């Protein structure tokens, strides 16, 4: 079994990102605010633009985890203006066959280091309450519930728990 490798996505990797993102939406439809049908119709240019952070003038970190060149996980760190103290985590996903190998924790650690380097004091995310494995992962990492439950999507009965973790210089 090969070790995994985590890389930063660039516009040149758009096809790899597209493949992993669509796989995540198909495999875990109850974990994301977006749905497969919305993103499957995006043009190649839109996928490239998502990864062109300088063009979009955003502060984000897009990561992909690979085993033997195959995408097995993705995650985004994102800092929204004007609140530059909070790094949000989006699109966190690891393929079912690759879970339990430390990939999710490694993605979170990379985002944490990135957030600390940008002066953030908090990381935030939302997790579907029915996804016990994800809830437990985030709790183990140090995240705590923060705020009221929210609907996953307007048309969904599923609920999302906002969670945060206070950052410090210890990684």
PyMOL commands that place a pseudoatom at each C-alpha (Angstrom):
pseudoatom trace, name=CA, resn=UNK, resi=1, chain=A, elem=C, hetatm=0, pos=[0.000, 0.000, 0.000]
pseudoatom trace, name=CA, resn=UNK, resi=2, chain=A, elem=C, hetatm=0, pos=[1.302, 3.396, -0.980]
pseudoatom trace, name=CA, resn=UNK, resi=3, chain=A, elem=C, hetatm=0, pos=[1.559, 6.397, 1.248]
pseudoatom trace, name=CA, resn=UNK, resi=4, chain=A, elem=C, hetatm=0, pos=[-0.571, 9.373, 0.413]
pseudoatom trace, name=CA, resn=UNK, resi=5, chain=A, elem=C, hetatm=0, pos=[0.744, 12.704, -0.753]
pseudoatom trace, name=CA, resn=UNK, resi=6, chain=A, elem=C, hetatm=0, pos=[-0.932, 16.072, -0.269]
pseudoatom trace, name=CA, resn=UNK, resi=7, chain=A, elem=C, hetatm=0, pos=[-0.461, 18.746, -2.920]
pseudoatom trace, name=CA, resn=UNK, resi=8, chain=A, elem=C, hetatm=0, pos=[-1.664, 22.276, -3.491]
pseudoatom trace, name=CA, resn=UNK, resi=9, chain=A, elem=C, hetatm=0, pos=[-3.983, 22.508, -6.472]
pseudoatom trace, name=CA, resn=UNK, resi=10, chain=A, elem=C, hetatm=0, pos=[-3.264, 25.025, -9.217]
pseudoatom trace, name=CA, resn=UNK, resi=11, chain=A, elem=C, hetatm=0, pos=[-5.233, 25.975, -12.339]
pseudoatom trace, name=CA, resn=UNK, resi=12, chain=A, elem=C, hetatm=0, pos=[-3.109, 23.457, -14.250]
pseudoatom trace, name=CA, resn=UNK, resi=13, chain=A, elem=C, hetatm=0, pos=[-4.582, 20.679, -12.026]
pseudoatom trace, name=CA, resn=UNK, resi=14, chain=A, elem=C, hetatm=0, pos=[-8.186, 21.563, -12.788]
pseudoatom trace, name=CA, resn=UNK, resi=15, chain=A, elem=C, hetatm=0, pos=[-9.018, 18.151, -14.274]
pseudoatom trace, name=CA, resn=UNK, resi=16, chain=A, elem=C, hetatm=0, pos=[-7.720, 16.368, -11.177]
pseudoatom trace, name=CA, resn=UNK, resi=17, chain=A, elem=C, hetatm=0, pos=[-9.712, 18.721, -8.960]
pseudoatom trace, name=CA, resn=UNK, resi=18, chain=A, elem=C, hetatm=0, pos=[-12.843, 18.306, -11.081]
pseudoatom trace, name=CA, resn=UNK, resi=19, chain=A, elem=C, hetatm=0, pos=[-12.547, 14.526, -10.888]
pseudoatom trace, name=CA, resn=UNK, resi=20, chain=A, elem=C, hetatm=0, pos=[-12.133, 14.503, -7.094]
pseudoatom trace, name=CA, resn=UNK, resi=21, chain=A, elem=C, hetatm=0, pos=[-14.830, 17.106, -6.466]
pseudoatom trace, name=CA, resn=UNK, resi=22, chain=A, elem=C, hetatm=0, pos=[-17.429, 15.354, -8.610]
pseudoatom trace, name=CA, resn=UNK, resi=23, chain=A, elem=C, hetatm=0, pos=[-16.525, 12.014, -7.030]
pseudoatom trace, name=CA, resn=UNK, resi=24, chain=A, elem=C, hetatm=0, pos=[-17.004, 13.551, -3.576]
pseudoatom trace, name=CA, resn=UNK, resi=25, chain=A, elem=C, hetatm=0, pos=[-20.403, 14.991, -4.493]
pseudoatom trace, name=CA, resn=UNK, resi=26, chain=A, elem=C, hetatm=0, pos=[-21.547, 11.688, -5.973]
pseudoatom trace, name=CA, resn=UNK, resi=27, chain=A, elem=C, hetatm=0, pos=[-20.221, 9.553, -3.106]
pseudoatom trace, name=CA, resn=UNK, resi=28, chain=A, elem=C, hetatm=0, pos=[-21.243, 11.832, -0.213]
pseudoatom trace, name=CA, resn=UNK, resi=29, chain=A, elem=C, hetatm=0, pos=[-24.246, 13.877, -1.406]
pseudoatom trace, name=CA, resn=UNK, resi=30, chain=A, elem=C, hetatm=0, pos=[-25.370, 14.613, 2.153]
pseudoatom trace, name=CA, resn=UNK, resi=31, chain=A, elem=C, hetatm=0, pos=[-22.072, 16.209, 3.139]
pseudoatom trace, name=CA, resn=UNK, resi=32, chain=A, elem=C, hetatm=0, pos=[-22.047, 19.323, 0.979]
pseudoatom trace, name=CA, resn=UNK, resi=33, chain=A, elem=C, hetatm=0, pos=[-24.190, 22.359, 0.351]
pseudoatom trace, name=CA, resn=UNK, resi=34, chain=A, elem=C, hetatm=0, pos=[-23.641, 21.928, -3.370]
pseudoatom trace, name=CA, resn=UNK, resi=35, chain=A, elem=C, hetatm=0, pos=[-24.924, 18.956, -5.342]
pseudoatom trace, name=CA, resn=UNK, resi=36, chain=A, elem=C, hetatm=0, pos=[-23.460, 16.862, -8.144]
pseudoatom trace, name=CA, resn=UNK, resi=37, chain=A, elem=C, hetatm=0, pos=[-25.936, 18.031, -10.784]
pseudoatom trace, name=CA, resn=UNK, resi=38, chain=A, elem=C, hetatm=0, pos=[-24.994, 21.692, -10.159]
pseudoatom trace, name=CA, resn=UNK, resi=39, chain=A, elem=C, hetatm=0, pos=[-21.269, 21.154, -10.519]
pseudoatom trace, name=CA, resn=UNK, resi=40, chain=A, elem=C, hetatm=0, pos=[-21.215, 18.452, -13.211]
pseudoatom trace, name=CA, resn=UNK, resi=41, chain=A, elem=C, hetatm=0, pos=[-22.395, 21.005, -15.785]
pseudoatom trace, name=CA, resn=UNK, resi=42, chain=A, elem=C, hetatm=0, pos=[-19.643, 23.550, -15.074]
pseudoatom trace, name=CA, resn=UNK, resi=43, chain=A, elem=C, hetatm=0, pos=[-17.441, 24.351, -18.051]
pseudoatom trace, name=CA, resn=UNK, resi=44, chain=A, elem=C, hetatm=0, pos=[-13.737, 23.561, -18.123]
pseudoatom trace, name=CA, resn=UNK, resi=45, chain=A, elem=C, hetatm=0, pos=[-13.062, 27.293, -17.850]
pseudoatom trace, name=CA, resn=UNK, resi=46, chain=A, elem=C, hetatm=0, pos=[-15.110, 27.477, -14.634]
pseudoatom trace, name=CA, resn=UNK, resi=47, chain=A, elem=C, hetatm=0, pos=[-13.131, 24.608, -13.096]
pseudoatom trace, name=CA, resn=UNK, resi=48, chain=A, elem=C, hetatm=0, pos=[-9.857, 26.337, -14.013]
pseudoatom trace, name=CA, resn=UNK, resi=49, chain=A, elem=C, hetatm=0, pos=[-11.088, 29.660, -12.630]
pseudoatom trace, name=CA, resn=UNK, resi=50, chain=A, elem=C, hetatm=0, pos=[-11.983, 28.071, -9.290]
pseudoatom trace, name=CA, resn=UNK, resi=51, chain=A, elem=C, hetatm=0, pos=[-8.301, 27.302, -8.820]
pseudoatom trace, name=CA, resn=UNK, resi=52, chain=A, elem=C, hetatm=0, pos=[-7.004, 30.642, -10.114]
pseudoatom trace, name=CA, resn=UNK, resi=53, chain=A, elem=C, hetatm=0, pos=[-6.853, 32.339, -6.723]
pseudoatom trace, name=CA, resn=UNK, resi=54, chain=A, elem=C, hetatm=0, pos=[-4.840, 35.381, -7.832]
pseudoatom trace, name=CA, resn=UNK, resi=55, chain=A, elem=C, hetatm=0, pos=[-7.311, 36.140, -10.624]
pseudoatom trace, name=CA, resn=UNK, resi=56, chain=A, elem=C, hetatm=0, pos=[-10.206, 35.794, -8.169]
pseudoatom trace, name=CA, resn=UNK, resi=57, chain=A, elem=C, hetatm=0, pos=[-8.361, 37.872, -5.521]
pseudoatom trace, name=CA, resn=UNK, resi=58, chain=A, elem=C, hetatm=0, pos=[-9.086, 35.420, -2.734]
pseudoatom trace, name=CA, resn=UNK, resi=59, chain=A, elem=C, hetatm=0, pos=[-6.952, 33.979, 0.028]
pseudoatom trace, name=CA, resn=UNK, resi=60, chain=A, elem=C, hetatm=0, pos=[-7.485, 30.252, -0.126]
pseudoatom trace, name=CA, resn=UNK, resi=61, chain=A, elem=C, hetatm=0, pos=[-5.615, 26.974, -0.036]
pseudoatom trace, name=CA, resn=UNK, resi=62, chain=A, elem=C, hetatm=0, pos=[-6.900, 24.168, -2.233]
pseudoatom trace, name=CA, resn=UNK, resi=63, chain=A, elem=C, hetatm=0, pos=[-5.500, 20.748, -1.400]
pseudoatom trace, name=CA, resn=UNK, resi=64, chain=A, elem=C, hetatm=0, pos=[-5.689, 17.314, -2.949]
pseudoatom trace, name=CA, resn=UNK, resi=65, chain=A, elem=C, hetatm=0, pos=[-4.572, 14.036, -1.441]
pseudoatom trace, name=CA, resn=UNK, resi=66, chain=A, elem=C, hetatm=0, pos=[-3.290, 11.393, -3.806]
pseudoatom trace, name=CA, resn=UNK, resi=67, chain=A, elem=C, hetatm=0, pos=[-2.243, 7.774, -3.617]
pseudoatom trace, name=CA, resn=UNK, resi=68, chain=A, elem=C, hetatm=0, pos=[-0.206, 6.625, -6.612]
pseudoatom trace, name=CA, resn=UNK, resi=69, chain=A, elem=C, hetatm=0, pos=[-1.343, 9.677, -8.573]
pseudoatom trace, name=CA, resn=UNK, resi=70, chain=A, elem=C, hetatm=0, pos=[-5.043, 9.038, -7.966]
pseudoatom trace, name=CA, resn=UNK, resi=71, chain=A, elem=C, hetatm=0, pos=[-7.106, 11.641, -6.069]
pseudoatom trace, name=CA, resn=UNK, resi=72, chain=A, elem=C, hetatm=0, pos=[-8.397, 10.271, -2.753]
pseudoatom trace, name=CA, resn=UNK, resi=73, chain=A, elem=C, hetatm=0, pos=[-9.201, 13.468, -0.861]
pseudoatom trace, name=CA, resn=UNK, resi=74, chain=A, elem=C, hetatm=0, pos=[-9.714, 17.199, -1.131]
pseudoatom trace, name=CA, resn=UNK, resi=75, chain=A, elem=C, hetatm=0, pos=[-10.099, 20.159, 1.205]
pseudoatom trace, name=CA, resn=UNK, resi=76, chain=A, elem=C, hetatm=0, pos=[-10.108, 23.938, 0.972]
pseudoatom trace, name=CA, resn=UNK, resi=77, chain=A, elem=C, hetatm=0, pos=[-9.030, 26.550, 3.468]
pseudoatom trace, name=CA, resn=UNK, resi=78, chain=A, elem=C, hetatm=0, pos=[-10.624, 29.913, 2.755]
pseudoatom trace, name=CA, resn=UNK, resi=79, chain=A, elem=C, hetatm=0, pos=[-10.353, 33.321, 4.419]
pseudoatom trace, name=CA, resn=UNK, resi=80, chain=A, elem=C, hetatm=0, pos=[-13.324, 35.598, 3.744]
pseudoatom trace, name=CA, resn=UNK, resi=81, chain=A, elem=C, hetatm=0, pos=[-12.923, 39.358, 3.726]
pseudoatom trace, name=CA, resn=UNK, resi=82, chain=A, elem=C, hetatm=0, pos=[-13.339, 41.363, 5.911]
pseudoatom trace, name=CA, resn=UNK, resi=83, chain=A, elem=C, hetatm=0, pos=[-12.906, 38.804, 8.766]
pseudoatom trace, name=CA, resn=UNK, resi=84, chain=A, elem=C, hetatm=0, pos=[-9.298, 37.803, 8.239]
pseudoatom trace, name=CA, resn=UNK, resi=85, chain=A, elem=C, hetatm=0, pos=[-9.081, 36.055, 11.623]
pseudoatom trace, name=CA, resn=UNK, resi=86, chain=A, elem=C, hetatm=0, pos=[-11.130, 33.010, 10.586]
pseudoatom trace, name=CA, resn=UNK, resi=87, chain=A, elem=C, hetatm=0, pos=[-10.044, 30.298, 8.161]
pseudoatom trace, name=CA, resn=UNK, resi=88, chain=A, elem=C, hetatm=0, pos=[-13.026, 28.325, 6.884]
pseudoatom trace, name=CA, resn=UNK, resi=89, chain=A, elem=C, hetatm=0, pos=[-12.784, 24.724, 5.759]
pseudoatom trace, name=CA, resn=UNK, resi=90, chain=A, elem=C, hetatm=0, pos=[-14.819, 23.638, 2.748]
pseudoatom trace, name=CA, resn=UNK, resi=91, chain=A, elem=C, hetatm=0, pos=[-15.152, 20.607, 0.486]
pseudoatom trace, name=CA, resn=UNK, resi=92, chain=A, elem=C, hetatm=0, pos=[-13.442, 18.297, 3.017]
pseudoatom trace, name=CA, resn=UNK, resi=93, chain=A, elem=C, hetatm=0, pos=[-13.686, 14.741, 1.710]
pseudoatom trace, name=CA, resn=UNK, resi=94, chain=A, elem=C, hetatm=0, pos=[-11.719, 11.492, 1.690]
pseudoatom trace, name=CA, resn=UNK, resi=95, chain=A, elem=C, hetatm=0, pos=[-12.744, 8.561, -0.499]
pseudoatom trace, name=CA, resn=UNK, resi=96, chain=A, elem=C, hetatm=0, pos=[-14.284, 5.654, 1.450]
pseudoatom trace, name=CA, resn=UNK, resi=97, chain=A, elem=C, hetatm=0, pos=[-11.505, 3.240, 0.508]
pseudoatom trace, name=CA, resn=UNK, resi=98, chain=A, elem=C, hetatm=0, pos=[-8.881, 5.680, 1.829]
pseudoatom trace, name=CA, resn=UNK, resi=99, chain=A, elem=C, hetatm=0, pos=[-10.503, 6.610, 5.137]
pseudoatom trace, name=CA, resn=UNK, resi=100, chain=A, elem=C, hetatm=0, pos=[-8.758, 5.720, 8.369]
pseudoatom trace, name=CA, resn=UNK, resi=101, chain=A, elem=C, hetatm=0, pos=[-5.271, 6.367, 6.965]
pseudoatom trace, name=CA, resn=UNK, resi=102, chain=A, elem=C, hetatm=0, pos=[-4.760, 9.824, 8.456]
pseudoatom trace, name=CA, resn=UNK, resi=103, chain=A, elem=C, hetatm=0, pos=[-5.533, 11.703, 5.247]
pseudoatom trace, name=CA, resn=UNK, resi=104, chain=A, elem=C, hetatm=0, pos=[-8.273, 13.895, 6.733]
pseudoatom trace, name=CA, resn=UNK, resi=105, chain=A, elem=C, hetatm=0, pos=[-6.130, 14.804, 9.734]
pseudoatom trace, name=CA, resn=UNK, resi=106, chain=A, elem=C, hetatm=0, pos=[-3.215, 15.646, 7.430]
pseudoatom trace, name=CA, resn=UNK, resi=107, chain=A, elem=C, hetatm=0, pos=[-5.451, 17.896, 5.319]
pseudoatom trace, name=CA, resn=UNK, resi=108, chain=A, elem=C, hetatm=0, pos=[-6.653, 19.657, 8.469]
pseudoatom trace, name=CA, resn=UNK, resi=109, chain=A, elem=C, hetatm=0, pos=[-3.076, 20.096, 9.725]
pseudoatom trace, name=CA, resn=UNK, resi=110, chain=A, elem=C, hetatm=0, pos=[-1.968, 21.636, 6.417]
pseudoatom trace, name=CA, resn=UNK, resi=111, chain=A, elem=C, hetatm=0, pos=[-4.872, 24.076, 6.546]
pseudoatom trace, name=CA, resn=UNK, resi=112, chain=A, elem=C, hetatm=0, pos=[-4.082, 24.860, 10.194]
pseudoatom trace, name=CA, resn=UNK, resi=113, chain=A, elem=C, hetatm=0, pos=[-0.451, 25.702, 9.385]
pseudoatom trace, name=CA, resn=UNK, resi=114, chain=A, elem=C, hetatm=0, pos=[-1.574, 27.824, 6.430]
pseudoatom trace, name=CA, resn=UNK, resi=115, chain=A, elem=C, hetatm=0, pos=[-4.142, 29.634, 8.616]
pseudoatom trace, name=CA, resn=UNK, resi=116, chain=A, elem=C, hetatm=0, pos=[-1.592, 30.318, 11.348]
pseudoatom trace, name=CA, resn=UNK, resi=117, chain=A, elem=C, hetatm=0, pos=[0.852, 31.728, 8.781]
pseudoatom trace, name=CA, resn=UNK, resi=118, chain=A, elem=C, hetatm=0, pos=[-1.879, 34.153, 7.715]
pseudoatom trace, name=CA, resn=UNK, resi=119, chain=A, elem=C, hetatm=0, pos=[-2.548, 35.314, 11.266]
pseudoatom trace, name=CA, resn=UNK, resi=120, chain=A, elem=C, hetatm=0, pos=[-5.843, 33.494, 11.749]
pseudoatom trace, name=CA, resn=UNK, resi=121, chain=A, elem=C, hetatm=0, pos=[-6.955, 32.737, 15.292]
pseudoatom trace, name=CA, resn=UNK, resi=122, chain=A, elem=C, hetatm=0, pos=[-9.868, 30.411, 14.459]
pseudoatom trace, name=CA, resn=UNK, resi=123, chain=A, elem=C, hetatm=0, pos=[-10.727, 27.668, 11.975]
pseudoatom trace, name=CA, resn=UNK, resi=124, chain=A, elem=C, hetatm=0, pos=[-14.407, 27.081, 11.236]
pseudoatom trace, name=CA, resn=UNK, resi=125, chain=A, elem=C, hetatm=0, pos=[-16.444, 24.496, 9.373]
pseudoatom trace, name=CA, resn=UNK, resi=126, chain=A, elem=C, hetatm=0, pos=[-19.888, 22.992, 9.160]
pseudoatom trace, name=CA, resn=UNK, resi=127, chain=A, elem=C, hetatm=0, pos=[-20.533, 19.262, 9.419]
pseudoatom trace, name=CA, resn=UNK, resi=128, chain=A, elem=C, hetatm=0, pos=[-23.697, 17.332, 8.669]
pseudoatom trace, name=CA, resn=UNK, resi=129, chain=A, elem=C, hetatm=0, pos=[-24.889, 16.043, 12.042]
pseudoatom trace, name=CA, resn=UNK, resi=130, chain=A, elem=C, hetatm=0, pos=[-25.744, 12.607, 10.639]
pseudoatom trace, name=CA, resn=UNK, resi=131, chain=A, elem=C, hetatm=0, pos=[-22.115, 12.068, 9.538]
pseudoatom trace, name=CA, resn=UNK, resi=132, chain=A, elem=C, hetatm=0, pos=[-20.861, 10.658, 12.830]
pseudoatom trace, name=CA, resn=UNK, resi=133, chain=A, elem=C, hetatm=0, pos=[-17.413, 9.769, 11.487]
pseudoatom trace, name=CA, resn=UNK, resi=134, chain=A, elem=C, hetatm=0, pos=[-16.812, 13.364, 10.375]
pseudoatom trace, name=CA, resn=UNK, resi=135, chain=A, elem=C, hetatm=0, pos=[-18.206, 14.811, 13.608]
pseudoatom trace, name=CA, resn=UNK, resi=136, chain=A, elem=C, hetatm=0, pos=[-15.879, 12.533, 15.599]
pseudoatom trace, name=CA, resn=UNK, resi=137, chain=A, elem=C, hetatm=0, pos=[-12.887, 13.437, 13.415]
pseudoatom trace, name=CA, resn=UNK, resi=138, chain=A, elem=C, hetatm=0, pos=[-13.434, 17.134, 14.008]
pseudoatom trace, name=CA, resn=UNK, resi=139, chain=A, elem=C, hetatm=0, pos=[-13.990, 16.683, 17.751]
pseudoatom trace, name=CA, resn=UNK, resi=140, chain=A, elem=C, hetatm=0, pos=[-10.814, 14.613, 18.017]
pseudoatom trace, name=CA, resn=UNK, resi=141, chain=A, elem=C, hetatm=0, pos=[-8.951, 17.370, 16.187]
pseudoatom trace, name=CA, resn=UNK, resi=142, chain=A, elem=C, hetatm=0, pos=[-10.237, 19.885, 18.756]
pseudoatom trace, name=CA, resn=UNK, resi=143, chain=A, elem=C, hetatm=0, pos=[-13.259, 21.454, 17.074]
pseudoatom trace, name=CA, resn=UNK, resi=144, chain=A, elem=C, hetatm=0, pos=[-16.255, 22.285, 19.254]
pseudoatom trace, name=CA, resn=UNK, resi=145, chain=A, elem=C, hetatm=0, pos=[-19.867, 23.072, 18.393]
pseudoatom trace, name=CA, resn=UNK, resi=146, chain=A, elem=C, hetatm=0, pos=[-20.313, 26.776, 17.743]
pseudoatom trace, name=CA, resn=UNK, resi=147, chain=A, elem=C, hetatm=0, pos=[-23.748, 28.138, 17.064]
pseudoatom trace, name=CA, resn=UNK, resi=148, chain=A, elem=C, hetatm=0, pos=[-27.150, 26.877, 16.085]
pseudoatom trace, name=CA, resn=UNK, resi=149, chain=A, elem=C, hetatm=0, pos=[-27.828, 24.018, 13.723]
pseudoatom trace, name=CA, resn=UNK, resi=150, chain=A, elem=C, hetatm=0, pos=[-28.465, 25.095, 10.120]
pseudoatom trace, name=CA, resn=UNK, resi=151, chain=A, elem=C, hetatm=0, pos=[-30.108, 23.397, 7.155]
pseudoatom trace, name=CA, resn=UNK, resi=152, chain=A, elem=C, hetatm=0, pos=[-27.685, 21.729, 4.757]
pseudoatom trace, name=CA, resn=UNK, resi=153, chain=A, elem=C, hetatm=0, pos=[-29.652, 23.113, 1.806]
pseudoatom trace, name=CA, resn=UNK, resi=154, chain=A, elem=C, hetatm=0, pos=[-33.016, 24.845, 1.558]
pseudoatom trace, name=CA, resn=UNK, resi=155, chain=A, elem=C, hetatm=0, pos=[-34.644, 21.654, 0.267]
pseudoatom trace, name=CA, resn=UNK, resi=156, chain=A, elem=C, hetatm=0, pos=[-32.891, 19.260, 2.671]
pseudoatom trace, name=CA, resn=UNK, resi=157, chain=A, elem=C, hetatm=0, pos=[-34.063, 17.909, 6.032]
pseudoatom trace, name=CA, resn=UNK, resi=158, chain=A, elem=C, hetatm=0, pos=[-30.403, 17.392, 7.037]
pseudoatom trace, name=CA, resn=UNK, resi=159, chain=A, elem=C, hetatm=0, pos=[-28.795, 19.667, 9.588]
pseudoatom trace, name=CA, resn=UNK, resi=160, chain=A, elem=C, hetatm=0, pos=[-25.291, 21.085, 9.768]
pseudoatom trace, name=CA, resn=UNK, resi=161, chain=A, elem=C, hetatm=0, pos=[-23.463, 21.855, 13.012]
pseudoatom trace, name=CA, resn=UNK, resi=162, chain=A, elem=C, hetatm=0, pos=[-21.078, 24.814, 12.800]
pseudoatom trace, name=CA, resn=UNK, resi=163, chain=A, elem=C, hetatm=0, pos=[-17.817, 23.996, 14.591]
pseudoatom trace, name=CA, resn=UNK, resi=164, chain=A, elem=C, hetatm=0, pos=[-14.714, 26.017, 15.406]
pseudoatom trace, name=CA, resn=UNK, resi=165, chain=A, elem=C, hetatm=0, pos=[-11.284, 25.518, 16.865]
pseudoatom trace, name=CA, resn=UNK, resi=166, chain=A, elem=C, hetatm=0, pos=[-9.155, 28.204, 18.457]
pseudoatom trace, name=CA, resn=UNK, resi=167, chain=A, elem=C, hetatm=0, pos=[-5.713, 28.284, 16.888]
pseudoatom trace, name=CA, resn=UNK, resi=168, chain=A, elem=C, hetatm=0, pos=[-2.434, 28.767, 18.616]
pseudoatom trace, name=CA, resn=UNK, resi=169, chain=A, elem=C, hetatm=0, pos=[1.151, 28.450, 17.509]
pseudoatom trace, name=CA, resn=UNK, resi=170, chain=A, elem=C, hetatm=0, pos=[1.357, 24.787, 18.577]
pseudoatom trace, name=CA, resn=UNK, resi=171, chain=A, elem=C, hetatm=0, pos=[0.758, 22.536, 15.601]
for i in range(1, 171): cmd.bond("trace and resi %d" % i, "trace and resi %d" % (i + 1))
show_as sticks, trace
zoom trace
